[in-house]
Amino acid sequence: MNLSVNIDAVPQKRAGSNKKRKGRYDPPECKAFKKEFAELVKKQCDTGILTGAIRLKIDIYRDFKTATNQRYGDIDNLAKGIMDALTGVLWQNDKQITDLHVTKNLGTPRVNLSIEVI
């Protein structure tokens, strides 16, 4: 299955902590990205939850203003936010991903996914 989602990926940040809540929480910008990304994927795909091992290719496109900003968002943190967003949407747990290939590219903000059950 191949999907293209028109969204600017947000790198996953460290979870914050709150003594009153007695736990950790997702930073607001990460939580908002995951929710919006999951909703956009649901609109394109109605396969249900995939079972078994998954091969995942993620091509992330970002509109970098300068060459020095190309490093904004570590590639692993960008991928983590995307994979977390799709847990419970396309797969039960991102532990199912046994083969992962991620690229970060210059271009119109979007995320292209290639998902294959292996």
Biopython code that builds the backbone (N, CA, C, O; Angstrom):
import numpy as np
from Bio.PDB.StructureBuilder import StructureBuilder

atoms = [
    (1, "MET", "N", (0.854, -1.166, 0.000)),
    (1, "MET", "CA", (0.000, 0.000, 0.000)),
    (1, "MET", "C", (0.900, 1.228, 0.000)),
    (1, "MET", "O", (1.908, 1.275, 0.705)),
    (2, "ASN", "N", (0.522, 2.216, -0.798)),
    (2, "ASN", "CA", (1.268, 3.470, -0.879)),
    (2, "ASN", "C", (0.333, 4.626, -0.549)),
    (2, "ASN", "O", (-0.785, 4.704, -1.059)),
    (3, "LEU", "N", (0.808, 5.520, 0.309)),
    (3, "LEU", "CA", (0.033, 6.690, 0.713)),
    (3, "LEU", "C", (0.896, 7.934, 0.613)),
    (3, "LEU", "O", (2.109, 7.870, 0.814)),
    (4, "SER", "N", (0.278, 9.064, 0.303)),
    (4, "SER", "CA", (0.945, 10.357, 0.339)),
    (4, "SER", "C", (0.084, 11.283, 1.185)),
    (4, "SER", "O", (-1.083, 11.517, 0.871)),
    (5, "VAL", "N", (0.664, 11.805, 2.253)),
    (5, "VAL", "CA", (-0.078, 12.631, 3.207)),
    (5, "VAL", "C", (0.509, 14.041, 3.194)),
    (5, "VAL", "O", (1.688, 14.228, 3.494)),
    (6, "ASN", "N", (-0.303, 15.019, 2.852)),
    (6, "ASN", "CA", (0.146, 16.408, 2.785)),
    (6, "ASN", "C", (0.143, 17.025, 4.173)),
    (6, "ASN", "O", (-0.855, 17.583, 4.630)),
    (7, "ILE", "N", (1.290, 16.907, 4.827)),
    (7, "ILE", "CA", (1.458, 17.431, 6.179)),
    (7, "ILE", "C", (2.948, 17.630, 6.414)),
    (7, "ILE", "O", (3.768, 16.902, 5.854)),
    (8, "ASP", "N", (3.299, 18.600, 7.227)),
    (8, "ASP", "CA", (4.689, 18.820, 7.600)),
    (8, "ASP", "C", (4.966, 17.977, 8.845)),
    (8, "ASP", "O", (4.388, 18.219, 9.904)),
    (9, "ALA", "N", (5.840, 17.000, 8.715)),
    (9, "ALA", "CA", (6.151, 16.101, 9.831)),
    (9, "ALA", "C", (6.760, 16.870, 11.000)),
    (9, "ALA", "O", (7.535, 17.807, 10.812)),
    (10, "VAL", "N", (6.396, 16.460, 12.194)),
    (10, "VAL", "CA", (6.907, 17.071, 13.423)),
    (10, "VAL", "C", (7.770, 16.034, 14.134)),
    (10, "VAL", "O", (7.307, 14.921, 14.386)),
    (11, "PRO", "N", (9.017, 16.379, 14.462)),
    (11, "PRO", "CA", (9.866, 15.407, 15.154)),
    (11, "PRO", "C", (9.338, 15.102, 16.554)),
    (11, "PRO", "O", (8.883, 15.996, 17.268)),
    (12, "GLN", "N", (9.405, 13.833, 16.933)),
    (12, "GLN", "CA", (8.997, 13.437, 18.280)),
    (12, "GLN", "C", (9.993, 14.009, 19.278)),
    (12, "GLN", "O", (11.204, 13.849, 19.128)),
    (13, "LYS", "N", (9.472, 14.669, 20.286)),
    (13, "LYS", "CA", (10.324, 15.231, 21.343)),
    (13, "LYS", "C", (10.208, 14.372, 22.585)),
    (13, "LYS", "O", (9.326, 13.518, 22.684)),
    (14, "ARG", "N", (11.095, 14.601, 23.521)),
    (14, "ARG", "CA", (11.030, 13.864, 24.781)),
    (14, "ARG", "C", (9.723, 14.185, 25.482)),
    (14, "ARG", "O", (9.231, 15.313, 25.444)),
    (15, "ALA", "N", (9.182, 13.176, 26.114)),
    (15, "ALA", "CA", (7.927, 13.379, 26.845)),
    (15, "ALA", "C", (8.182, 14.278, 28.049)),
    (15, "ALA", "O", (9.213, 14.178, 28.714)),
    (16, "GLY", "N", (7.228, 15.152, 28.311)),
    (16, "GLY", "CA", (7.312, 15.996, 29.493)),
    (16, "GLY", "C", (6.804, 15.227, 30.697)),
    (16, "GLY", "O", (6.226, 14.148, 30.563)),
    (17, "SER", "N", (7.022, 15.784, 31.856)),
    (17, "SER", "CA", (6.493, 15.127, 33.053)),
    (17, "SER", "C", (5.723, 16.147, 33.876)),
    (17, "SER", "O", (5.970, 17.351, 33.805)),
    (18, "ASN", "N", (4.796, 15.639, 34.645)),
    (18, "ASN", "CA", (3.947, 16.486, 35.459)),
    (18, "ASN", "C", (3.702, 15.765, 36.779)),
    (18, "ASN", "O", (3.103, 14.690, 36.807)),
    (19, "LYS", "N", (4.164, 16.354, 37.855)),
    (19, "LYS", "CA", (4.016, 15.716, 39.166)),
    (19, "LYS", "C", (2.551, 15.585, 39.560)),
    (19, "LYS", "O", (2.163, 14.603, 40.194)),
    (20, "LYS", "N", (1.729, 16.575, 39.185)),
    (20, "LYS", "CA", (0.306, 16.513, 39.528)),
    (20, "LYS", "C", (-0.384, 15.361, 38.815)),
    (20, "LYS", "O", (-1.227, 14.678, 39.396)),
    (21, "ARG", "N", (-0.021, 15.145, 37.546)),
    (21, "ARG", "CA", (-0.607, 14.045, 36.781)),
    (21, "ARG", "C", (0.063, 12.708, 37.094)),
    (21, "ARG", "O", (-0.455, 11.647, 36.745)),
    (22, "LYS", "N", (1.197, 12.771, 37.740)),
    (22, "LYS", "CA", (1.978, 11.577, 38.082)),
    (22, "LYS", "C", (2.278, 10.734, 36.853)),
    (22, "LYS", "O", (1.997, 9.536, 36.815)),
    (23, "GLY", "N", (2.840, 11.368, 35.877)),
    (23, "GLY", "CA", (3.188, 10.615, 34.676)),
    (23, "GLY", "C", (3.829, 11.495, 33.633)),
    (23, "GLY", "O", (4.141, 12.662, 33.871)),
    (24, "ARG", "N", (4.016, 10.903, 32.470)),
    (24, "ARG", "CA", (4.641, 11.616, 31.365)),
    (24, "ARG", "C", (3.569, 11.907, 30.310)),
    (24, "ARG", "O", (2.555, 11.214, 30.228)),
    (25, "TYR", "N", (3.813, 12.935, 29.515)),
    (25, "TYR", "CA", (2.856, 13.317, 28.483)),
    (25, "TYR", "C", (3.596, 13.756, 27.231)),
    (25, "TYR", "O", (4.754, 14.169, 27.280)),
    (26, "ASP", "N", (2.901, 13.657, 26.114)),
    (26, "ASP", "CA", (3.430, 14.091, 24.827)),
    (26, "ASP", "C", (3.395, 15.616, 24.774)),
    (26, "ASP", "O", (2.389, 16.212, 25.160)),
    (27, "PRO", "N", (4.466, 16.270, 24.306)),
    (27, "PRO", "CA", (4.406, 17.721, 24.116)),
    (27, "PRO", "C", (3.237, 18.068, 23.187)),
    (27, "PRO", "O", (2.943, 17.302, 22.269)),
    (28, "PRO", "N", (2.570, 19.198, 23.402)),
    (28, "PRO", "CA", (1.366, 19.556, 22.632)),
    (28, "PRO", "C", (1.537, 19.526, 21.117)),
    (28, "PRO", "O", (0.645, 19.052, 20.415)),
    (29, "GLU", "N", (2.672, 20.026, 20.589)),
    (29, "GLU", "CA", (2.846, 20.045, 19.131)),
    (29, "GLU", "C", (2.972, 18.626, 18.567)),
    (29, "GLU", "O", (2.534, 18.365, 17.446)),
    (30, "CYS", "N", (3.566, 17.711, 19.337)),
    (30, "CYS", "CA", (3.681, 16.316, 18.891)),
    (30, "CYS", "C", (2.320, 15.632, 18.929)),
    (30, "CYS", "O", (1.957, 14.899, 18.010)),
    (31, "LYS", "N", (1.583, 15.874, 19.984)),
    (31, "LYS", "CA", (0.256, 15.276, 20.125)),
    (31, "LYS", "C", (-0.672, 15.736, 19.001)),
    (31, "LYS", "O", (-1.413, 14.931, 18.436)),
    (32, "ALA", "N", (-0.632, 17.036, 18.676)),
    (32, "ALA", "CA", (-1.478, 17.591, 17.608)),
    (32, "ALA", "C", (-1.101, 17.002, 16.251)),
    (32, "ALA", "O", (-1.976, 16.662, 15.455)),
    (33, "PHE", "N", (0.208, 16.880, 15.985)),
    (33, "PHE", "CA", (0.667, 16.292, 14.722)),
    (33, "PHE", "C", (0.172, 14.857, 14.586)),
    (33, "PHE", "O", (-0.372, 14.485, 13.546)),
    (34, "LYS", "N", (0.357, 14.050, 15.626)),
    (34, "LYS", "CA", (-0.033, 12.647, 15.571)),
    (34, "LYS", "C", (-1.533, 12.492, 15.298)),
    (34, "LYS", "O", (-1.946, 11.640, 14.511)),
    (35, "LYS", "N", (-2.327, 13.316, 15.952)),
    (35, "LYS", "CA", (-3.777, 13.245, 15.772)),
    (35, "LYS", "C", (-4.154, 13.601, 14.336)),
    (35, "LYS", "O", (-4.920, 12.879, 13.698)),
    (36, "GLU", "N", (-3.617, 14.715, 13.823)),
    (36, "GLU", "CA", (-3.936, 15.146, 12.460)),
    (36, "GLU", "C", (-3.431, 14.139, 11.430)),
    (36, "GLU", "O", (-4.137, 13.821, 10.473)),
    (37, "PHE", "N", (-2.216, 13.639, 11.623)),
    (37, "PHE", "CA", (-1.642, 12.674, 10.684)),
    (37, "PHE", "C", (-2.486, 11.401, 10.636)),
    (37, "PHE", "O", (-2.791, 10.894, 9.557)),
    (38, "ALA", "N", (-2.858, 10.892, 11.796)),
    (38, "ALA", "CA", (-3.687, 9.678, 11.859)),
    (38, "ALA", "C", (-5.019, 9.887, 11.151)),
    (38, "ALA", "O", (-5.481, 8.998, 10.437)),
    (39, "GLU", "N", (-5.644, 11.049, 11.338)),
    (39, "GLU", "CA", (-6.923, 11.335, 10.692)),
    (39, "GLU", "C", (-6.782, 11.392, 9.171)),
    (39, "GLU", "O", (-7.641, 10.890, 8.446)),
    (40, "LEU", "N", (-5.704, 12.001, 8.690)),
    (40, "LEU", "CA", (-5.477, 12.086, 7.244)),
    (40, "LEU", "C", (-5.239, 10.700, 6.644)),
    (40, "LEU", "O", (-5.704, 10.412, 5.541)),
    (41, "VAL", "N", (-4.524, 9.853, 7.359)),
    (41, "VAL", "CA", (-4.278, 8.492, 6.871)),
    (41, "VAL", "C", (-5.580, 7.693, 6.847)),
    (41, "VAL", "O", (-5.842, 6.959, 5.894)),
    (42, "LYS", "N", (-6.392, 7.835, 7.891)),
    (42, "LYS", "CA", (-7.679, 7.113, 7.950)),
    (42, "LYS", "C", (-8.566, 7.470, 6.758)),
    (42, "LYS", "O", (-9.289, 6.614, 6.248)),
    (43, "LYS", "N", (-8.517, 8.727, 6.311)),
    (43, "LYS", "CA", (-9.325, 9.158, 5.167)),
    (43, "LYS", "C", (-8.888, 8.481, 3.868)),
    (43, "LYS", "O", (-9.700, 8.265, 2.969)),
    (44, "GLN", "N", (-7.597, 8.148, 3.777)),
    (44, "GLN", "CA", (-7.056, 7.548, 2.553)),
    (44, "GLN", "C", (-7.095, 6.025, 2.562)),
    (44, "GLN", "O", (-7.059, 5.397, 1.504)),
    (45, "CYS", "N", (-7.168, 5.439, 3.730)),
    (45, "CYS", "CA", (-6.950, 4.004, 3.849)),
    (45, "CYS", "C", (-7.983, 3.370, 4.769)),
    (45, "CYS", "O", (-8.212, 3.839, 5.884)),
    (46, "ASP", "N", (-8.596, 2.308, 4.293)),
    (46, "ASP", "CA", (-9.576, 1.619, 5.126)),
    (46, "ASP", "C", (-9.246, 0.129, 5.260)),
    (46, "ASP", "O", (-10.145, -0.710, 5.304)),
    (47, "THR", "N", (-7.965, -0.187, 5.325)),
    (47, "THR", "CA", (-7.538, -1.584, 5.398)),
    (47, "THR", "C", (-7.743, -2.186, 6.782)),
    (47, "THR", "O", (-7.728, -3.407, 6.934)),
    (48, "GLY", "N", (-7.931, -1.358, 7.774)),
    (48, "GLY", "CA", (-8.010, -1.873, 9.134)),
    (48, "GLY", "C", (-6.610, -2.086, 9.692)),
    (48, "GLY", "O", (-5.613, -1.672, 9.099)),
    (49, "ILE", "N", (-6.563, -2.735, 10.835)),
    (49, "ILE", "CA", (-5.285, -2.955, 11.513)),
    (49, "ILE", "C", (-4.543, -4.120, 10.853)),
    (49, "ILE", "O", (-5.084, -5.220, 10.733)),
    (50, "LEU", "N", (-3.309, -3.872, 10.430)),
    (50, "LEU", "CA", (-2.488, -4.910, 9.826)),
    (50, "LEU", "C", (-1.890, -5.798, 10.914)),
    (50, "LEU", "O", (-1.544, -5.327, 11.998)),
    (51, "THR", "N", (-1.776, -7.079, 10.608)),
    (51, "THR", "CA", (-1.156, -8.010, 11.552)),
    (51, "THR", "C", (0.097, -8.579, 10.915)),
    (51, "THR", "O", (0.229, -8.592, 9.691)),
    (52, "GLY", "N", (0.998, -9.041, 11.726)),
    (52, "GLY", "CA", (2.233, -9.620, 11.226)),
    (52, "GLY", "C", (3.321, -8.575, 11.054)),
    (52, "GLY", "O", (3.151, -7.401, 11.382)),
    (53, "ALA", "N", (4.438, -9.040, 10.531)),
    (53, "ALA", "CA", (5.603, -8.179, 10.330)),
    (53, "ALA", "C", (5.347, -7.200, 9.181)),
    (53, "ALA", "O", (4.675, -7.529, 8.203)),
    (54, "ILE", "N", (5.891, -6.004, 9.323)),
    (54, "ILE", "CA", (5.653, -4.935, 8.345)),
    (54, "ILE", "C", (6.971, -4.362, 7.848)),
    (54, "ILE", "O", (7.899, -4.110, 8.616)),
    (55, "ARG", "N", (7.020, -4.163, 6.522)),
    (55, "ARG", "CA", (8.126, -3.431, 5.899)),
    (55, "ARG", "C", (7.589, -2.026, 5.641)),
    (55, "ARG", "O", (6.558, -1.855, 4.991)),
    (56, "LEU", "N", (8.303, -1.018, 6.160)),
    (56, "LEU", "CA", (7.830, 0.363, 6.071)),
    (56, "LEU", "C", (8.896, 1.250, 5.451)),
    (56, "LEU", "O", (10.051, 1.254, 5.875)),
    (57, "LYS", "N", (8.483, 2.001, 4.440)),
    (57, "LYS", "CA", (9.356, 3.014, 3.835)),
    (57, "LYS", "C", (8.689, 4.359, 4.050)),
    (57, "LYS", "O", (7.524, 4.544, 3.696)),
    (58, "ILE", "N", (9.422, 5.293, 4.627)),
    (58, "ILE", "CA", (8.910, 6.636, 4.889)),
    (58, "ILE", "C", (9.789, 7.639, 4.153)),
    (58, "ILE", "O", (10.999, 7.691, 4.372)),
    (59, "ASP", "N", (9.183, 8.424, 3.291)),
    (59, "ASP", "CA", (9.876, 9.522, 2.615)),
    (59, "ASP", "C", (9.277, 10.816, 3.151)),
    (59, "ASP", "O", (8.111, 11.125, 2.904)),
    (60, "ILE", "N", (10.087, 11.562, 3.883)),
    (60, "ILE", "CA", (9.639, 12.804, 4.513)),
    (60, "ILE", "C", (10.150, 13.974, 3.679)),
    (60, "ILE", "O", (11.341, 14.072, 3.385)),
    (61, "TYR", "N", (9.240, 14.847, 3.308)),
    (61, "TYR", "CA", (9.601, 16.052, 2.553)),
    (61, "TYR", "C", (9.329, 17.255, 3.428)),
    (61, "TYR", "O", (8.253, 17.387, 4.012)),
    (62, "ARG", "N", (10.333, 18.145, 3.513)),
    (62, "ARG", "CA", (10.191, 19.348, 4.327)),
    (62, "ARG", "C", (10.677, 20.542, 3.522)),
    (62, "ARG", "O", (11.540, 20.401, 2.655)),
    (63, "ASP", "N", (10.132, 21.706, 3.804)),
    (63, "ASP", "CA", (10.492, 22.935, 3.107)),
    (63, "ASP", "C", (11.530, 23.675, 3.939)),
    (63, "ASP", "O", (11.196, 24.569, 4.716)),
    (64, "PHE", "N", (12.792, 23.293, 3.768)),
    (64, "PHE", "CA", (13.865, 23.913, 4.534)),
    (64, "PHE", "C", (14.201, 25.274, 3.933)),
    (64, "PHE", "O", (14.362, 25.401, 2.719)),
    (65, "LYS", "N", (14.305, 26.288, 4.784)),
    (65, "LYS", "CA", (14.555, 27.651, 4.309)),
    (65, "LYS", "C", (16.017, 27.868, 3.930)),
    (65, "LYS", "O", (16.312, 28.580, 2.971)),
    (66, "THR", "N", (16.918, 27.266, 4.671)),
    (66, "THR", "CA", (18.349, 27.404, 4.381)),
    (66, "THR", "C", (19.011, 26.042, 4.530)),
    (66, "THR", "O", (18.451, 25.124, 5.128)),
    (67, "ALA", "N", (20.194, 25.932, 3.985)),
    (67, "ALA", "CA", (20.915, 24.650, 4.060)),
    (67, "ALA", "C", (21.176, 24.238, 5.509)),
    (67, "ALA", "O", (21.160, 23.047, 5.821)),
    (68, "THR", "N", (21.414, 25.193, 6.389)),
    (68, "THR", "CA", (21.709, 24.842, 7.781)),
    (68, "THR", "C", (20.469, 24.300, 8.489)),
    (68, "THR", "O", (20.589, 23.543, 9.453)),
    (69, "ASN", "N", (19.296, 24.675, 8.025)),
    (69, "ASN", "CA", (18.069, 24.176, 8.644)),
    (69, "ASN", "C", (17.689, 22.782, 8.152)),
    (69, "ASN", "O", (16.736, 22.191, 8.658)),
    (70, "GLN", "N", (18.423, 22.247, 7.171)),
    (70, "GLN", "CA", (18.112, 20.902, 6.677)),
    (70, "GLN", "C", (18.236, 19.875, 7.786)),
    (70, "GLN", "O", (17.611, 18.816, 7.725)),
    (71, "ARG", "N", (19.027, 20.171, 8.785)),
    (71, "ARG", "CA", (19.197, 19.211, 9.871)),
    (71, "ARG", "C", (18.087, 19.319, 10.894)),
    (71, "ARG", "O", (18.040, 18.510, 11.820)),
    (72, "TYR", "N", (17.186, 20.291, 10.765)),
    (72, "TYR", "CA", (16.104, 20.440, 11.730)),
    (72, "TYR", "C", (15.250, 19.191, 11.735)),
    (72, "TYR", "O", (14.699, 18.796, 10.708)),
    (73, "GLY", "N", (15.148, 18.597, 12.852)),
    (73, "GLY", "CA", (14.380, 17.369, 12.991)),
    (73, "GLY", "C", (15.227, 16.165, 12.644)),
    (73, "GLY", "O", (15.390, 15.828, 11.472)),
    (74, "ASP", "N", (15.768, 15.513, 13.671)),
    (74, "ASP", "CA", (16.533, 14.294, 13.434)),
    (74, "ASP", "C", (15.643, 13.286, 12.728)),
    (74, "ASP", "O", (14.462, 13.151, 13.047)),
    (75, "ILE", "N", (16.214, 12.588, 11.777)),
    (75, "ILE", "CA", (15.433, 11.658, 10.967)),
    (75, "ILE", "C", (14.757, 10.582, 11.820)),
    (75, "ILE", "O", (13.632, 10.176, 11.527)),
    (76, "ASP", "N", (15.435, 10.121, 12.871)),
    (76, "ASP", "CA", (14.831, 9.087, 13.713)),
    (76, "ASP", "C", (13.658, 9.635, 14.515)),
    (76, "ASP", "O", (12.684, 8.918, 14.743)),
    (77, "ASN", "N", (13.730, 10.890, 14.947)),
    (77, "ASN", "CA", (12.624, 11.499, 15.688)),
    (77, "ASN", "C", (11.436, 11.799, 14.778)),
    (77, "ASN", "O", (10.286, 11.695, 15.205)),
    (78, "LEU", "N", (11.706, 12.171, 13.529)),
    (78, "LEU", "CA", (10.625, 12.372, 12.563)),
    (78, "LEU", "C", (9.902, 11.041, 12.306)),
    (78, "LEU", "O", (8.672, 10.990, 12.295)),
    (79, "ALA", "N", (10.667, 9.981, 12.102)),
    (79, "ALA", "CA", (10.070, 8.664, 11.856)),
    (79, "ALA", "C", (9.291, 8.174, 13.073)),
    (79, "ALA", "O", (8.219, 7.587, 12.927)),
    (80, "LYS", "N", (9.816, 8.407, 14.260)),
    (80, "LYS", "CA", (9.157, 7.935, 15.486)),
    (80, "LYS", "C", (7.769, 8.556, 15.631)),
    (80, "LYS", "O", (6.812, 7.856, 15.961)),
    (81, "GLY", "N", (7.652, 9.856, 15.390)),
    (81, "GLY", "CA", (6.344, 10.517, 15.479)),
    (81, "GLY", "C", (5.340, 9.932, 14.494)),
    (81, "GLY", "O", (4.167, 9.753, 14.822)),
    (82, "ILE", "N", (5.807, 9.636, 13.286)),
    (82, "ILE", "CA", (4.951, 9.060, 12.255)),
    (82, "ILE", "C", (4.506, 7.654, 12.660)),
    (82, "ILE", "O", (3.326, 7.318, 12.561)),
    (83, "MET", "N", (5.454, 6.839, 13.113)),
    (83, "MET", "CA", (5.119, 5.459, 13.500)),
    (83, "MET", "C", (4.189, 5.441, 14.708)),
    (83, "MET", "O", (3.258, 4.637, 14.756)),
    (84, "ASP", "N", (4.425, 6.307, 15.672)),
    (84, "ASP", "CA", (3.543, 6.380, 16.843)),
    (84, "ASP", "C", (2.128, 6.781, 16.446)),
    (84, "ASP", "O", (1.153, 6.257, 16.984)),
    (85, "ALA", "N", (2.021, 7.715, 15.497)),
    (85, "ALA", "CA", (0.704, 8.192, 15.066)),
    (85, "ALA", "C", (-0.126, 7.075, 14.433)),
    (85, "ALA", "O", (-1.354, 7.087, 14.520)),
    (86, "LEU", "N", (0.534, 6.121, 13.803)),
    (86, "LEU", "CA", (-0.184, 5.067, 13.094)),
    (86, "LEU", "C", (-0.414, 3.813, 13.920)),
    (86, "LEU", "O", (-1.028, 2.856, 13.449)),
    (87, "THR", "N", (0.082, 3.819, 15.157)),
    (87, "THR", "CA", (-0.200, 2.715, 16.065)),
    (87, "THR", "C", (-1.683, 2.772, 16.426)),
    (87, "THR", "O", (-2.187, 3.797, 16.886)),
    (88, "GLY", "N", (-2.366, 1.655, 16.208)),
    (88, "GLY", "CA", (-3.807, 1.608, 16.434)),
    (88, "GLY", "C", (-4.612, 2.076, 15.238)),
    (88, "GLY", "O", (-5.840, 1.996, 15.243)),
    (89, "VAL", "N", (-3.924, 2.567, 14.207)),
    (89, "VAL", "CA", (-4.583, 3.009, 12.977)),
    (89, "VAL", "C", (-4.283, 2.008, 11.856)),
    (89, "VAL", "O", (-5.201, 1.476, 11.233)),
    (90, "LEU", "N", (-2.993, 1.753, 11.604)),
    (90, "LEU", "CA", (-2.600, 0.787, 10.580)),
    (90, "LEU", "C", (-2.004, -0.489, 11.167)),
    (90, "LEU", "O", (-2.095, -1.553, 10.554)),
    (91, "TRP", "N", (-1.405, -0.395, 12.329)),
    (91, "TRP", "CA", (-0.833, -1.575, 12.987)),
    (91, "TRP", "C", (-1.125, -1.528, 14.474)),
    (91, "TRP", "O", (-1.428, -0.471, 15.027)),
    (92, "GLN", "N", (-1.031, -2.689, 15.119)),
    (92, "GLN", "CA", (-1.320, -2.767, 16.552)),
    (92, "GLN", "C", (-0.230, -2.098, 17.371)),
    (92, "GLN", "O", (-0.507, -1.410, 18.354)),
    (93, "ASN", "N", (1.016, -2.310, 16.955)),
    (93, "ASN", "CA", (2.153, -1.803, 17.714)),
    (93, "ASN", "C", (3.301, -1.609, 16.737)),
    (93, "ASN", "O", (3.478, -2.410, 15.818)),
    (94, "ASP", "N", (4.084, -0.552, 16.928)),
    (94, "ASP", "CA", (5.185, -0.334, 15.988)),
    (94, "ASP", "C", (6.296, -1.382, 16.143)),
    (94, "ASP", "O", (7.269, -1.358, 15.390)),
    (95, "LYS", "N", (6.165, -2.285, 17.093)),
    (95, "LYS", "CA", (7.089, -3.423, 17.192)),
    (95, "LYS", "C", (6.934, -4.350, 15.994)),
    (95, "LYS", "O", (7.830, -5.142, 15.702)),
    (96, "GLN", "N", (5.803, -4.256, 15.298)),
    (96, "GLN", "CA", (5.564, -5.075, 14.112)),
    (96, "GLN", "C", (6.464, -4.677, 12.948)),
    (96, "GLN", "O", (6.644, -5.459, 12.015)),
    (97, "ILE", "N", (7.029, -3.479, 12.988)),
    (97, "ILE", "CA", (7.878, -3.000, 11.901)),
    (97, "ILE", "C", (9.247, -3.660, 12.047)),
    (97, "ILE", "O", (9.997, -3.382, 12.983)),
    (98, "THR", "N", (9.546, -4.537, 11.100)),
    (98, "THR", "CA", (10.808, -5.273, 11.157)),
    (98, "THR", "C", (11.796, -4.802, 10.098)),
    (98, "THR", "O", (12.974, -5.156, 10.148)),
    (99, "ASP", "N", (11.332, -4.017, 9.154)),
    (99, "ASP", "CA", (12.174, -3.489, 8.084)),
    (99, "ASP", "C", (11.761, -2.036, 7.869)),
    (99, "ASP", "O", (10.619, -1.756, 7.505)),
    (100, "LEU", "N", (12.697, -1.110, 8.098)),
    (100, "LEU", "CA", (12.384, 0.318, 8.046)),
    (100, "LEU", "C", (13.420, 1.054, 7.209)),
    (100, "LEU", "O", (14.626, 0.890, 7.393)),
    (101, "HIS", "N", (12.918, 1.873, 6.283)),
    (101, "HIS", "CA", (13.785, 2.734, 5.476)),
    (101, "HIS", "C", (13.186, 4.134, 5.512)),
    (101, "HIS", "O", (12.010, 4.316, 5.196)),
    (102, "VAL", "N", (13.995, 5.132, 5.899)),
    (102, "VAL", "CA", (13.498, 6.500, 6.048)),
    (102, "VAL", "C", (14.418, 7.451, 5.290)),
    (102, "VAL", "O", (15.642, 7.347, 5.371)),
    (103, "THR", "N", (13.807, 8.383, 4.549)),
    (103, "THR", "CA", (14.574, 9.448, 3.911)),
    (103, "THR", "C", (13.973, 10.799, 4.288)),
    (103, "THR", "O", (12.775, 10.916, 4.547)),
    (104, "LYS", "N", (14.829, 11.811, 4.313)),
    (104, "LYS", "CA", (14.403, 13.191, 4.560)),
    (104, "LYS", "C", (14.828, 13.995, 3.341)),
    (104, "LYS", "O", (15.999, 13.989, 2.960)),
    (105, "ASN", "N", (13.869, 14.687, 2.730)),
    (105, "ASN", "CA", (14.104, 15.351, 1.446)),
    (105, "ASN", "C", (13.643, 16.796, 1.470)),
    (105, "ASN", "O", (12.834, 17.195, 2.308)),
    (106, "LEU", "N", (14.169, 17.562, 0.547)),
    (106, "LEU", "CA", (13.750, 18.946, 0.352)),
    (106, "LEU", "C", (12.569, 18.953, -0.606)),
    (106, "LEU", "O", (12.623, 18.335, -1.669)),
    (107, "GLY", "N", (11.502, 19.651, -0.231)),
    (107, "GLY", "CA", (10.349, 19.723, -1.118)),
    (107, "GLY", "C", (9.107, 20.184, -0.396)),
    (107, "GLY", "O", (9.156, 20.559, 0.776)),
    (108, "THR", "N", (7.995, 20.155, -1.100)),
    (108, "THR", "CA", (6.708, 20.521, -0.519)),
    (108, "THR", "C", (6.408, 19.577, 0.639)),
    (108, "THR", "O", (6.476, 18.360, 0.469)),
    (109, "PRO", "N", (6.076, 20.118, 1.820)),
    (109, "PRO", "CA", (5.865, 19.265, 2.993)),
    (109, "PRO", "C", (4.824, 18.168, 2.761)),
    (109, "PRO", "O", (3.675, 18.428, 2.404)),
    (110, "ARG", "N", (5.271, 16.947, 2.978)),
    (110, "ARG", "CA", (4.399, 15.778, 2.873)),
    (110, "ARG", "C", (5.150, 14.560, 3.413)),
    (110, "ARG", "O", (6.359, 14.600, 3.643)),
    (111, "VAL", "N", (4.407, 13.497, 3.603)),
    (111, "VAL", "CA", (4.975, 12.229, 4.021)),
    (111, "VAL", "C", (4.446, 11.158, 3.071)),
    (111, "VAL", "O", (3.235, 10.969, 2.954)),
    (112, "ASN", "N", (5.349, 10.463, 2.399)),
    (112, "ASN", "CA", (4.976, 9.347, 1.543)),
    (112, "ASN", "C", (5.291, 8.063, 2.287)),
    (112, "ASN", "O", (6.378, 7.905, 2.842)),
    (113, "LEU", "N", (4.333, 7.147, 2.295)),
    (113, "LEU", "CA", (4.496, 5.864, 2.987)),
    (113, "LEU", "C", (4.325, 4.719, 2.013)),
    (113, "LEU", "O", (3.450, 4.747, 1.148)),
    (114, "SER", "N", (5.161, 3.722, 2.159)),
    (114, "SER", "CA", (5.010, 2.458, 1.453)),
    (114, "SER", "C", (4.978, 1.385, 2.541)),
    (114, "SER", "O", (5.944, 1.216, 3.284)),
    (115, "ILE", "N", (3.863, 0.664, 2.627)),
    (115, "ILE", "CA", (3.652, -0.294, 3.705)),
    (115, "ILE", "C", (3.380, -1.660, 3.092)),
    (115, "ILE", "O", (2.532, -1.806, 2.213)),
    (116, "GLU", "N", (4.116, -2.658, 3.574)),
    (116, "GLU", "CA", (3.956, -4.007, 3.052)),
    (116, "GLU", "C", (3.991, -4.991, 4.210)),
    (116, "GLU", "O", (4.893, -4.941, 5.045)),
    (117, "VAL", "N", (3.021, -5.878, 4.260)),
    (117, "VAL", "CA", (3.040, -6.959, 5.236)),
    (117, "VAL", "C", (3.948, -8.035, 4.668)),
    (117, "VAL", "O", (3.784, -8.458, 3.524)),
    (118, "ILE", "N", (4.918, -8.482, 5.482)),
    (118, "ILE", "CA", (5.883, -9.492, 5.000)),
    (118, "ILE", "C", (5.776, -10.783, 5.794)),
    (118, "ILE", "O", (6.510, -11.735, 5.525)),
]
sb = StructureBuilder()
sb.init_structure("model")
sb.init_model(0)
sb.init_chain("A")
sb.init_seg("    ")
for serial, (resi, resn, name, xyz) in enumerate(atoms, 1):
    if name == "N":
        sb.init_residue(resn, " ", resi, " ")
    sb.init_atom(name, np.array(xyz, "f"), 0.0, 1.0, " ", f" {name:<3s}", serial, name[0])
structure = sb.get_structure()
